[in-house]
Amino acid sequence: MNNDIRAALLGDKEAAKRLTKAGVLVPCGHCGNPAYISVFSECEPDSMGRKWAYTVVCDTCCATSGLCFSAEMARLAWNTRAPILSAKEMEMLEGME
């Protein structure tokens, strides 16, 4: 598994940002399967004129990132996980590589 993917799954926000910029979606946090970006073209704009039309959806269990107004925002929401390890534990893990 790619080191950035592993780090993002463990809660590394910088790794999640790098993957998002590269257009990568990490596996589903619920079932571990692939996901895709879904676009709702028929949605109404909000009061600021933004269309909350993008979401990432798991191919298997249908978990979602929630609606976002850009594909990149949806990807970042999907790729960002709550930290599982402390900063010190992450440093120890990175030192083992």
Secondary structure, DSSP 8 states (H G I E B T S, - for coil): --HHHHHHHTT-HHHHHHHHHTT-----TTT---EEEEE-TT----TTS----EEEEETTT--B---BSSHHHHHHHHH----SS-HHHHHHHHHT-
